[in-house]
Amino acid sequence: MTTPFDKASSSIPVTVVTHAEALRHTEPGATRLTLEPALHEHSPGSECVACAARGDVRALLFDLLQRSRQPGENPVVSVVVDASALADAQPIIDRLERGVVPAFGLRDHTVARSFHLSRVL
């Protein structure tokens, strides 16, 4: 069994796209993750588990990293997070900026060590 710390990796740049037209200005060959809006309205700070999972950028990046480390898979060189369907992309940006939203557990720490926010379009 392998763990996220078995292979050393350099920090992978992440671009967050907040407007669909900006997608054409992203790196060719970048791995693209598309975030979906919540299924329904929530009061601030009370998002349900189903809606939270649709936009959990840390979980998506961790899963992407784990898949890329499987035998025969290509390594991830850069990532584009398409957040253009979300009403507010700031919570996504906050989860990728160091020190803004605390990391909880192995997954979040692995993502913080393996990825960095390079730009917002």
QUIKA-V376512 format. One record per run of one state. SS is the DSSP state (2 for helix, 1 for strand, 0 for the rest). FROM is the first residue (numbers start at 1). LEN is the number of residues. If there is no record, write none. Layout:
<<SS:FROM:LEN> <SS:FROM:LEN>>
This chain:
<<0:1:11> <1:12:6> <0:18:2> <2:20:6> <0:26:5> <1:31:4> <0:35:14> <2:49:6> <0:55:2> <2:57:12> <0:69:9> <1:78:5> <0:83:7> <2:90:7> <0:97:8> <2:105:10> <1:115:6> <0:121:1>>
